[in-house]
Amino acid sequence: MAEKPQPVRVLYCQVCSLPPEYCEFGSDFNKCKPWLIQNVPDLYPNLLNEANEKEADKVADKLQATGISSASSAGAASSGKPEEVKRLPDVVFSFQDKQEVIIEKVVRNKRKSITTVKGLELFGVKLSDASKKLGKKFATGASVVKGPTEKEQIDVQGDISYDIVEFITDTWPDVPERAIFFIEDGKKVPAA
């Protein structure tokens, strides 16, 4: 006569109601950890190590908080005077962009080039209108794009650096010629 099979008794976590083997995949394993350490320590032996490490960290924090006083601070503490902390004056730095237009020619595919115009918005020029005017003047594609510094710039297809300075100063009189610069070989060169 064969033995009658007995039903399997499954232990469920009292916190997340999953079997303990699946607690780590539950919604909040950190809440389950104390229950697991107390009821099934053999299932997660690394939790015991974590618990011991936490206690060691608490002791280390207490030791760190007490600190070791040097001879000079010990003398100040014994004299009864609280140690003064010197504070630097509050200084507000403002980094404003210099009002300058930077024109750079970028060569791609050996023969094709793109001329980028940066900084027109600092003179109150609307970039979308400026890109339309540049595209019409030079009969090419022009668009407003975000540059590598997350600032908007105008990309114009082709090499228009030969005539762009005159066009900018004629179209927008608020932009002085001394504020326009070219980037040549990685160096900023004045256009004037």
N, CA and C atoms as a LAMMPS dump frame, in Angstrom:
ITEM: TIMESTEP
0
ITEM: NUMBER OF ATOMS
576
ITEM: BOX BOUNDS ff ff ff
-5.0000000000000000e+02 5.0000000000000000e+02
-5.0000000000000000e+02 5.0000000000000000e+02
-5.0000000000000000e+02 5.0000000000000000e+02
ITEM: ATOMS id mol type element x y z
1 1 1 N 0.833 -1.167 0
2 1 2 C 0 0 0
3 1 3 C 0.887 1.242 0
4 2 1 N 0.628 2.151 -0.935
5 2 2 C 1.444 3.359 -1.108
6 2 3 C 1.002 4.428 -0.123
7 3 1 N 1.998 5.216 0.268
8 3 2 C 1.676 6.301 1.197
9 3 3 C 0.878 7.371 0.483
10 4 1 N 0.008 7.956 1.246
11 4 2 C -0.815 9.022 0.714
12 4 3 C 0.028 10.299 0.65
13 5 1 N 0.074 10.972 -0.512
14 5 2 C 0.889 12.189 -0.58
15 5 3 C 0.322 13.282 0.317
16 6 1 N 1.221 13.958 0.983
17 6 2 C 0.828 15.051 1.876
18 6 3 C 0.906 16.38 1.113
19 7 1 N 0.004 17.287 1.413
20 7 2 C 0.064 18.589 0.739
21 7 3 C 1.313 19.364 1.165
22 8 1 N 1.799 20.129 0.269
23 8 2 C 2.987 20.933 0.535
24 8 3 C 2.552 22.179 1.297
25 9 1 N 3.264 22.471 2.373
26 9 2 C 2.968 23.682 3.141
27 9 3 C 3.908 24.779 2.643
28 10 1 N 3.322 25.846 2.181
29 10 2 C 4.103 26.949 1.639
30 10 3 C 4.1 28.083 2.65
31 11 1 N 5.284 28.602 2.891
32 11 2 C 5.445 29.73 3.804
33 11 3 C 5.36 31.023 2.994
34 12 1 N 4.548 31.952 3.47
35 12 2 C 4.395 33.22 2.776
36 12 3 C 4.919 34.356 3.647
37 13 1 N 5.501 35.336 2.999
38 13 2 C 6.025 36.511 3.696
39 13 3 C 4.858 37.29 4.293
40 14 1 N 5.006 37.711 5.526
41 14 2 C 3.941 38.464 6.195
42 14 3 C 3.874 39.92 5.734
43 15 1 N 4.901 40.36 5.011
44 15 2 C 4.946 41.756 4.572
45 15 3 C 4.362 41.899 3.165
46 16 1 N 4.871 41.117 2.224
47 16 2 C 4.448 41.284 0.828
48 16 3 C 3.542 40.162 0.336
49 17 1 N 3.314 39.141 1.136
50 17 2 C 2.455 37.992 0.855
51 17 3 C 2.944 37.131 -0.307
52 18 1 N 4.212 37.206 -0.648
53 18 2 C 4.816 36.328 -1.644
54 18 3 C 5.583 35.235 -0.915
55 19 1 N 5.869 34.111 -1.578
56 19 2 C 6.783 33.141 -0.955
57 19 3 C 8.141 33.817 -0.746
58 20 1 N 8.867 33.463 0.302
59 20 2 C 10.125 34.152 0.616
60 20 3 C 11.145 34.134 -0.517
61 21 1 N 11.088 33.102 -1.361
62 21 2 C 12.027 33.028 -2.475
63 21 3 C 11.804 34.167 -3.476
64 22 1 N 10.585 34.726 -3.486
65 22 2 C 10.231 35.756 -4.462
66 22 3 C 10.161 37.165 -3.873
67 23 1 N 10.472 37.304 -2.603
68 23 2 C 10.407 38.636 -1.972
69 23 3 C 11.303 39.649 -2.66
70 24 1 N 12.473 39.206 -3.117
71 24 2 C 13.398 40.141 -3.744
72 24 3 C 12.842 40.714 -5.039
73 25 1 N 11.851 40.048 -5.631
74 25 2 C 11.241 40.555 -6.857
75 25 3 C 9.957 41.333 -6.577
76 26 1 N 9.582 41.435 -5.313
77 26 2 C 8.365 42.142 -4.928
78 26 3 C 8.525 43.639 -5.011
79 27 1 N 7.475 44.333 -4.557
80 27 2 C 7.452 45.788 -4.687
81 27 3 C 8.457 46.477 -3.771
82 28 1 N 8.666 45.957 -2.545
83 28 2 C 9.608 46.628 -1.65
84 28 3 C 10.351 45.596 -0.811
85 29 1 N 11.468 45.161 -1.338
86 29 2 C 12.282 44.135 -0.695
87 29 3 C 12.85 44.623 0.637
88 30 1 N 13.103 45.932 0.759
89 30 2 C 13.673 46.47 2
90 30 3 C 12.736 46.286 3.187
91 31 1 N 11.428 46.339 2.955
92 31 2 C 10.477 46.133 4.047
93 31 3 C 10.422 44.662 4.463
94 32 1 N 10.687 43.77 3.515
95 32 2 C 10.643 42.33 3.793
96 32 3 C 11.882 41.835 4.54
97 33 1 N 13.004 42.558 4.414
98 33 2 C 14.271 42.066 4.954
99 33 3 C 14.21 41.7 6.441
100 34 1 N 13.651 42.541 7.325
101 34 2 C 13.624 42.139 8.744
102 34 3 C 12.851 40.841 8.976
103 35 1 N 11.718 40.682 8.295
104 35 2 C 10.936 39.458 8.45
105 35 3 C 11.722 38.254 7.942
106 36 1 N 12.403 38.408 6.807
107 36 2 C 13.184 37.311 6.24
108 36 3 C 14.343 36.916 7.157
109 37 1 N 15.024 37.895 7.744
110 37 2 C 16.153 37.609 8.646
111 37 3 C 15.668 36.83 9.859
112 38 1 N 14.48 37.171 10.335
113 38 2 C 13.96 36.516 11.536
114 38 3 C 13.39 35.13 11.228
115 39 1 N 12.676 34.964 10.127
116 39 2 C 11.944 33.727 9.884
117 39 3 C 12.641 32.73 8.95
118 40 1 N 13.383 33.183 7.956
119 40 2 C 14.077 32.273 7.043
120 40 3 C 15.509 32.755 6.807
121 41 1 N 16.355 32.723 7.832
122 41 2 C 17.72 33.243 7.674
123 41 3 C 18.575 32.412 6.723
124 42 1 N 18.244 31.124 6.564
125 42 2 C 19.043 30.283 5.677
126 42 3 C 18.773 30.558 4.201
127 43 1 N 17.641 31.174 3.884
128 43 2 C 17.292 31.433 2.494
129 43 3 C 18.097 32.589 1.906
130 44 1 N 18.325 33.612 2.711
131 44 2 C 19.103 34.775 2.275
132 44 3 C 20.246 35.002 3.264
133 45 1 N 21.318 34.236 3.181
134 45 2 C 22.413 34.405 4.153
135 45 3 C 23.111 35.758 4.008
136 46 1 N 23.063 36.33 2.812
137 46 2 C 23.715 37.63 2.634
138 46 3 C 22.982 38.741 3.384
139 47 1 N 21.707 38.541 3.713
140 47 2 C 20.982 39.547 4.5
141 47 3 C 21.535 39.639 5.912
142 48 1 N 21.955 38.488 6.445
143 48 2 C 22.564 38.512 7.781
144 48 3 C 23.837 39.345 7.76
145 49 1 N 24.635 39.177 6.703
146 49 2 C 25.865 39.963 6.578
147 49 3 C 25.541 41.442 6.472
148 50 1 N 24.466 41.762 5.701
149 50 2 C 24.073 43.174 5.569
150 50 3 C 23.659 43.743 6.912
151 51 1 N 22.908 42.963 7.7
152 51 2 C 22.467 43.43 9.01
153 51 3 C 23.667 43.711 9.902
154 52 1 N 24.66 42.803 9.871
155 52 2 C 25.868 43.01 10.678
156 52 3 C 26.642 44.231 10.19
157 53 1 N 26.671 44.43 8.853
158 53 2 C 27.365 45.599 8.309
159 53 3 C 26.671 46.891 8.726
160 54 1 N 25.329 46.875 8.76
161 54 2 C 24.597 48.08 9.174
162 54 3 C 24.924 48.442 10.61
163 55 1 N 24.99 47.428 11.476
164 55 2 C 25.349 47.698 12.867
165 55 3 C 26.768 48.259 12.942
166 56 1 N 27.67 47.705 12.137
167 56 2 C 29.048 48.198 12.127
168 56 3 C 29.08 49.637 11.601
169 57 1 N 28.248 49.931 10.601
170 57 2 C 28.188 51.307 10.079
171 57 3 C 27.681 52.277 11.136
172 58 1 N 26.691 51.843 11.932
173 58 2 C 26.172 52.71 12.998
174 58 3 C 27.273 53.037 14.009
175 59 1 N 28.039 52.027 14.364
176 59 2 C 29.139 52.24 15.311
177 59 3 C 30.177 53.174 14.696
178 60 1 N 30.478 52.965 13.414
179 60 2 C 31.455 53.824 12.744
180 60 3 C 30.956 55.262 12.676
181 61 1 N 29.673 55.442 12.421
182 61 2 C 29.108 56.796 12.387
183 61 3 C 29.211 57.478 13.745
184 62 1 N 28.943 56.713 14.81
185 62 2 C 29.061 57.289 16.154
186 62 3 C 30.497 57.716 16.431
187 63 1 N 31.455 56.864 16.047
188 63 2 C 32.856 57.213 16.244
189 63 3 C 33.246 58.432 15.417
190 64 1 N 32.731 58.494 14.196
191 64 2 C 33.035 59.623 13.318
192 64 3 C 32.465 60.911 13.9
193 65 1 N 31.284 60.84 14.498
194 65 2 C 30.633 62.018 15.057
195 65 3 C 31.398 62.562 16.259
196 66 1 N 31.985 61.656 17.055
197 66 2 C 32.723 62.143 18.217
198 66 3 C 33.972 62.863 17.789
199 67 1 N 34.662 62.352 16.789
200 67 2 C 35.835 63.026 16.244
201 67 3 C 37.015 63.011 17.185
202 68 1 N 38.133 63.357 16.635
203 68 2 C 39.357 63.461 17.416
204 68 3 C 39.748 64.929 17.4
205 69 1 N 39.861 65.506 18.567
206 69 2 C 40.164 66.936 18.62
207 69 3 C 41.667 67.146 18.616
208 70 1 N 42.09 68.188 17.924
209 70 2 C 43.51 68.516 17.887
210 70 3 C 43.86 69.373 19.095
211 71 1 N 45.113 69.647 19.273
212 71 2 C 45.566 70.4 20.443
213 71 3 C 45.001 71.814 20.427
214 72 1 N 44.914 72.439 19.262
215 72 2 C 44.418 73.82 19.213
216 72 3 C 42.934 73.874 19.518
217 73 1 N 42.159 72.911 19.031
218 73 2 C 40.731 72.949 19.32
219 73 3 C 40.473 72.511 20.755
220 74 1 N 41.35 71.664 21.298
221 74 2 C 41.181 71.264 22.696
222 74 3 C 41.406 72.466 23.599
223 75 1 N 42.357 73.312 23.258
224 75 2 C 42.601 74.519 24.048
225 75 3 C 41.429 75.47 23.965
226 76 1 N 40.81 75.594 22.79
227 76 2 C 39.662 76.475 22.631
228 76 3 C 38.472 75.91 23.39
229 77 1 N 38.328 74.577 23.385
230 77 2 C 37.204 73.967 24.083
231 77 3 C 37.366 74.126 25.587
232 78 1 N 38.605 74.031 26.093
233 78 2 C 38.812 74.153 27.527
234 78 3 C 38.657 75.594 27.993
235 79 1 N 38.876 76.564 27.094
236 79 2 C 38.747 77.958 27.51
237 79 3 C 37.286 78.386 27.561
238 80 1 N 36.377 77.561 27.02
239 80 2 C 34.956 77.877 27.104
240 80 3 C 34.453 78.692 25.928
241 81 1 N 35.317 79.116 25.04
242 81 2 C 34.895 79.902 23.885
243 81 3 C 34.496 78.958 22.751
244 82 1 N 33.341 79.193 22.16
245 82 2 C 33.002 78.375 20.99
246 82 3 C 33.87 78.792 19.807
247 83 1 N 34.247 77.821 19.022
248 83 2 C 35.109 78.086 17.878
249 83 3 C 34.329 78.844 16.807
250 84 1 N 34.871 79.943 16.345
251 84 2 C 34.196 80.742 15.33
252 84 3 C 34.505 80.191 13.941
253 85 1 N 33.498 80.201 13.133
254 85 2 C 33.655 79.749 11.757
255 85 3 C 33.646 80.979 10.876
256 86 1 N 34.697 81.151 10.1
257 86 2 C 34.78 82.298 9.208
258 86 3 C 34.038 81.973 7.925
259 87 1 N 33.157 82.877 7.517
260 87 2 C 32.381 82.675 6.304
261 87 3 C 32.825 83.667 5.244
262 88 1 N 32.834 83.218 4.032
263 88 2 C 33.142 84.107 2.922
264 88 3 C 31.912 84.946 2.604
265 89 1 N 32.095 86.156 2.126
266 89 2 C 30.933 86.977 1.794
267 89 3 C 30.164 86.35 0.627
268 90 1 N 28.849 86.558 0.655
269 90 2 C 28.019 86.027 -0.419
270 90 3 C 28.245 86.855 -1.672
271 91 1 N 28.71 86.193 -2.701
272 91 2 C 28.979 86.85 -3.973
273 91 3 C 28.127 86.172 -5.022
274 92 1 N 27.437 86.96 -5.787
275 92 2 C 26.611 86.411 -6.844
276 92 3 C 27.349 86.622 -8.161
277 93 1 N 27.607 85.527 -8.847
278 93 2 C 28.269 85.598 -10.137
279 93 3 C 27.214 85.509 -11.218
280 94 1 N 27.335 86.357 -12.193
281 94 2 C 26.414 86.257 -13.326
282 94 3 C 27.254 86.082 -14.584
283 95 1 N 27.008 85 -15.256
284 95 2 C 27.733 84.712 -16.481
285 95 3 C 26.826 85.061 -17.648
286 96 1 N 26.974 86.259 -18.158
287 96 2 C 26.179 86.651 -19.306
288 96 3 C 26.981 86.36 -20.557
289 97 1 N 26.257 85.981 -21.599
290 97 2 C 26.924 85.735 -22.862
291 97 3 C 27.414 87.05 -23.432
292 98 1 N 28.613 87.012 -23.978
293 98 2 C 29.118 88.206 -24.654
294 98 3 C 28.283 88.418 -25.893
295 99 1 N 28.003 89.649 -26.189
296 99 2 C 27.221 89.933 -27.381
297 99 3 C 28.15 89.878 -28.581
298 100 1 N 28.175 88.714 -29.195
299 100 2 C 28.984 88.54 -30.385
300 100 3 C 28.357 87.47 -31.267
301 101 1 N 28.534 87.649 -32.543
302 101 2 C 28.047 86.694 -33.529
303 101 3 C 29.253 85.892 -34.004
304 102 1 N 29.132 84.575 -33.952
305 102 2 C 30.239 83.707 -34.356
306 102 3 C 29.805 82.926 -35.589
307 103 1 N 30.631 83.007 -36.623
308 103 2 C 30.355 82.333 -37.891
309 103 3 C 31.436 81.276 -38.096
310 104 1 N 30.967 80.057 -38.363
311 104 2 C 31.914 78.958 -38.529
312 104 3 C 31.525 78.123 -39.748
313 105 1 N 32.521 77.778 -40.521
314 105 2 C 32.307 76.923 -41.7
315 105 3 C 32.743 75.514 -41.343
316 106 1 N 31.817 74.559 -41.502
317 106 2 C 32.099 73.162 -41.206
318 106 3 C 32.051 72.395 -42.517
319 107 1 N 33.144 71.724 -42.853
320 107 2 C 33.221 70.965 -44.103
321 107 3 C 32.83 69.527 -43.819
322 108 1 N 31.962 68.983 -44.672
323 108 2 C 31.578 67.58 -44.551
324 108 3 C 31.626 66.94 -45.939
325 109 1 N 31.919 65.694 -45.994
326 109 2 C 32.01 64.942 -47.253
327 109 3 C 32.956 65.601 -48.26
328 110 1 N 34.028 66.165 -47.818
329 110 2 C 35.109 66.754 -48.628
330 110 3 C 34.69 67.981 -49.432
331 111 1 N 33.52 67.985 -50.045
332 111 2 C 33.147 69.127 -50.878
333 111 3 C 31.997 69.927 -50.291
334 112 1 N 31.138 69.296 -49.533
335 112 2 C 29.969 69.976 -48.975
336 112 3 C 30.369 70.731 -47.717
337 113 1 N 29.718 71.862 -47.477
338 113 2 C 30.022 72.613 -46.263
339 113 3 C 28.734 73.228 -45.711
340 114 1 N 28.791 73.518 -44.414
341 114 2 C 27.689 74.157 -43.706
342 114 3 C 28.266 75.368 -42.979
343 115 1 N 27.585 76.479 -43.069
344 115 2 C 27.99 77.675 -42.333
345 115 3 C 27.05 77.825 -41.146
346 116 1 N 27.608 77.871 -39.938
347 116 2 C 26.779 78.042 -38.741
348 116 3 C 26.928 79.466 -38.249
349 117 1 N 25.803 80.038 -37.833
350 117 2 C 25.765 81.402 -37.311
351 117 3 C 25.227 81.307 -35.891
352 118 1 N 26.044 81.717 -34.914
353 118 2 C 25.661 81.65 -33.502
354 118 3 C 25.662 83.051 -32.912
355 119 1 N 24.715 83.321 -32.041
356 119 2 C 24.724 84.564 -31.274
357 119 3 C 23.854 85.681 -31.81
358 120 1 N 23.122 85.476 -32.884
359 120 2 C 22.259 86.552 -33.395
360 120 3 C 21.144 86.888 -32.412
361 121 1 N 20.676 85.907 -31.649
362 121 2 C 19.573 86.152 -30.71
363 121 3 C 19.974 87.112 -29.598
364 122 1 N 21.27 87.257 -29.338
365 122 2 C 21.738 88.18 -28.302
366 122 3 C 21.532 89.637 -28.697
367 123 1 N 21.309 89.878 -29.973
368 123 2 C 21.07 91.233 -30.462
369 123 3 C 19.585 91.472 -30.737
370 124 1 N 18.728 90.59 -30.244
371 124 2 C 17.296 90.756 -30.413
372 124 3 C 16.775 90.297 -31.763
373 125 1 N 17.53 89.482 -32.47
374 125 2 C 17.113 88.987 -33.782
375 125 3 C 16.381 87.673 -33.572
376 126 1 N 15.21 87.548 -34.179
377 126 2 C 14.455 86.306 -34.102
378 126 3 C 15.087 85.312 -35.08
379 127 1 N 15.532 84.17 -34.55
380 127 2 C 16.314 83.231 -35.357
381 127 3 C 15.519 82.635 -36.521
382 128 1 N 14.232 82.4 -36.325
383 128 2 C 13.447 81.824 -37.426
384 128 3 C 13.35 82.798 -38.596
385 129 1 N 13.164 84.087 -38.293
386 129 2 C 13.125 85.099 -39.36
387 129 3 C 14.499 85.232 -40.021
388 130 1 N 15.554 85.193 -39.204
389 130 2 C 16.91 85.322 -39.745
390 130 3 C 17.242 84.158 -40.669
391 131 1 N 16.824 82.935 -40.306
392 131 2 C 17.128 81.786 -41.162
393 131 3 C 16.382 81.89 -42.495
394 132 1 N 15.154 82.411 -42.47
395 132 2 C 14.411 82.601 -43.727
396 132 3 C 15.11 83.622 -44.62
397 133 1 N 15.535 84.731 -44.011
398 133 2 C 16.201 85.775 -44.795
399 133 3 C 17.531 85.274 -45.362
400 134 1 N 18.293 84.534 -44.569
401 134 2 C 19.559 83.994 -45.056
402 134 3 C 19.325 82.992 -46.192
403 135 1 N 18.312 82.16 -46.045
404 135 2 C 18.004 81.186 -47.088
405 135 3 C 17.599 81.846 -48.387
406 136 1 N 16.804 82.935 -48.295
407 136 2 C 16.378 83.639 -49.509
408 136 3 C 17.538 84.386 -50.151
409 137 1 N 18.338 85.061 -49.335
410 137 2 C 19.44 85.856 -49.868
411 137 3 C 20.45 84.993 -50.616
412 138 1 N 20.808 83.834 -50.014
413 138 2 C 21.853 83.011 -50.596
414 138 3 C 21.296 81.823 -51.393
415 139 1 N 19.973 81.784 -51.575
416 139 2 C 19.298 80.735 -52.369
417 139 3 C 19.743 79.338 -51.937
418 140 1 N 19.615 79.075 -50.641
419 140 2 C 20.041 77.788 -50.095
420 140 3 C 19.162 77.443 -48.9
421 141 1 N 19.337 76.266 -48.357
422 141 2 C 18.582 75.848 -47.186
423 141 3 C 19.191 76.422 -45.922
424 142 1 N 18.315 76.891 -45.039
425 142 2 C 18.777 77.421 -43.755
426 142 3 C 17.765 77.014 -42.695
427 143 1 N 18.267 76.586 -41.542
428 143 2 C 17.359 76.154 -40.48
429 143 3 C 17.933 76.488 -39.109
430 144 1 N 17.034 76.587 -38.137
431 144 2 C 17.429 76.825 -36.758
432 144 3 C 17.543 75.467 -36.076
433 145 1 N 18.716 75.191 -35.52
434 145 2 C 18.96 73.907 -34.857
435 145 3 C 19.614 74.158 -33.501
436 146 1 N 19.533 73.147 -32.633
437 146 2 C 20.241 73.233 -31.354
438 146 3 C 21.667 72.775 -31.569
439 147 1 N 22.585 73.593 -31.121
440 147 2 C 24.006 73.266 -31.267
441 147 3 C 24.466 72.326 -30.181
442 148 1 N 25.759 72.033 -30.13
443 148 2 C 26.298 71.12 -29.121
444 148 3 C 26.189 71.66 -27.699
445 149 1 N 26.049 72.98 -27.541
446 149 2 C 25.916 73.56 -26.202
447 149 3 C 24.461 73.778 -25.834
448 150 1 N 23.534 73.156 -26.571
449 150 2 C 22.096 73.265 -26.349
450 150 3 C 21.559 74.664 -26.605
451 151 1 N 22.328 75.511 -27.256
452 151 2 C 21.844 76.82 -27.669
453 151 3 C 21.463 76.733 -29.13
454 152 1 N 20.483 77.538 -29.512
455 152 2 C 20.052 77.497 -30.9
456 152 3 C 21.017 78.277 -31.785
457 153 1 N 21.192 77.766 -32.978
458 153 2 C 22.058 78.392 -33.968
459 153 3 C 21.416 78.203 -35.329
460 154 1 N 21.901 78.945 -36.308
461 154 2 C 21.385 78.828 -37.662
462 154 3 C 22.406 78.065 -38.493
463 155 1 N 21.952 77.008 -39.149
464 155 2 C 22.791 76.254 -40.075
465 155 3 C 22.363 76.598 -41.492
466 156 1 N 23.319 77.072 -42.294
467 156 2 C 23.052 77.423 -43.689
468 156 3 C 23.871 76.491 -44.565
469 157 1 N 23.227 75.883 -45.549
470 157 2 C 23.95 74.978 -46.433
471 157 3 C 24.875 75.773 -47.346
472 158 1 N 26.073 75.308 -47.481
473 158 2 C 27.038 75.943 -48.37
474 158 3 C 27.962 76.892 -47.639
475 159 1 N 28.971 77.353 -48.373
476 159 2 C 29.951 78.29 -47.833
477 159 3 C 29.514 79.704 -48.213
478 160 1 N 28.917 80.408 -47.234
479 160 2 C 28.463 81.777 -47.505
480 160 3 C 29.267 82.781 -46.687
481 161 1 N 30.396 82.352 -46.146
482 161 2 C 31.169 83.225 -45.27
483 161 3 C 31.729 84.444 -45.996
484 162 1 N 31.826 84.396 -47.325
485 162 2 C 32.386 85.508 -48.085
486 162 3 C 31.488 86.747 -48.056
487 163 1 N 30.181 86.59 -47.899
488 163 2 C 29.264 87.711 -48.032
489 163 3 C 28.337 87.882 -46.829
490 164 1 N 28.47 87.027 -45.824
491 164 2 C 27.489 87.02 -44.739
492 164 3 C 27.645 88.207 -43.796
493 165 1 N 28.87 88.69 -43.587
494 165 2 C 29.087 89.801 -42.66
495 165 3 C 28.363 91.045 -43.161
496 166 1 N 28.52 91.344 -44.433
497 166 2 C 27.854 92.511 -45.027
498 166 3 C 26.334 92.362 -44.942
499 167 1 N 25.836 91.156 -45.192
500 167 2 C 24.398 90.925 -45.137
501 167 3 C 23.862 91.118 -43.72
502 168 1 N 24.569 90.622 -42.73
503 168 2 C 24.12 90.744 -41.335
504 168 3 C 24.091 92.208 -40.911
505 169 1 N 25.154 92.956 -41.206
506 169 2 C 25.196 94.358 -40.779
507 169 3 C 24.185 95.214 -41.537
508 170 1 N 23.877 94.88 -42.81
509 170 2 C 22.875 95.635 -43.559
510 170 3 C 21.456 95.306 -43.095
511 171 1 N 21.188 94.033 -42.84
512 171 2 C 19.839 93.604 -42.484
513 171 3 C 19.488 93.96 -41.044
514 172 1 N 20.428 93.789 -40.128
515 172 2 C 20.179 94.082 -38.717
516 172 3 C 21.191 95.129 -38.256
517 173 1 N 20.818 96.404 -38.277
518 173 2 C 21.766 97.464 -37.913
519 173 3 C 22.185 97.436 -36.441
520 174 1 N 21.451 96.694 -35.596
521 174 2 C 21.83 96.595 -34.182
522 174 3 C 23.078 95.733 -33.979
523 175 1 N 23.452 94.963 -34.992
524 175 2 C 24.626 94.092 -34.888
525 175 3 C 25.828 94.836 -35.471
526 176 1 N 26.761 95.303 -34.612
527 176 2 C 27.935 96.006 -35.14
528 176 3 C 28.936 95.021 -35.758
529 177 1 N 29.691 95.501 -36.721
530 177 2 C 30.652 94.643 -37.413
531 177 3 C 31.772 94.18 -36.49
532 178 1 N 32.091 94.977 -35.472
533 178 2 C 33.149 94.598 -34.54
534 178 3 C 32.726 93.445 -33.63
535 179 1 N 31.414 93.109 -33.615
536 179 2 C 30.918 92.012 -32.783
537 179 3 C 30.801 90.708 -33.568
538 180 1 N 31.249 90.7 -34.814
539 180 2 C 31.159 89.494 -35.643
540 180 3 C 32.547 88.865 -35.752
541 181 1 N 32.596 87.552 -35.49
542 181 2 C 33.863 86.825 -35.502
543 181 3 C 33.725 85.558 -36.346
544 182 1 N 34.84 85.143 -36.928
545 182 2 C 34.923 83.889 -37.66
546 182 3 C 35.727 82.899 -36.828
547 183 1 N 35.417 81.62 -36.972
548 183 2 C 36.24 80.57 -36.38
549 183 3 C 37.039 79.962 -37.523
550 184 1 N 38.35 80.177 -37.488
551 184 2 C 39.233 79.642 -38.521
552 184 3 C 40.337 78.838 -37.843
553 185 1 N 40.45 77.588 -38.196
554 185 2 C 41.444 76.675 -37.615
555 185 3 C 41.341 76.632 -36.096
556 186 1 N 40.137 76.696 -35.575
557 186 2 C 39.914 76.619 -34.136
558 186 3 C 40.188 77.915 -33.393
559 187 1 N 40.477 79 -34.098
560 187 2 C 40.755 80.286 -33.451
561 187 3 C 39.687 81.291 -33.847
562 188 1 N 39.359 82.166 -32.907
563 188 2 C 38.372 83.204 -33.157
564 188 3 C 39.07 84.407 -33.776
565 189 1 N 38.617 84.773 -34.981
566 189 2 C 39.238 85.861 -35.726
567 189 3 C 38.177 86.925 -35.972
568 190 1 N 38.458 88.215 -35.688
569 190 2 C 37.458 89.248 -35.959
570 190 3 C 37.186 89.38 -37.462
571 191 1 N 35.926 89.674 -37.79
572 191 2 C 35.529 89.777 -39.188
573 191 3 C 35.972 91.116 -39.774
574 192 1 N 36.104 92.13 -38.945
575 192 2 C 36.454 93.467 -39.454
576 192 3 C 37.922 93.59 -39.771
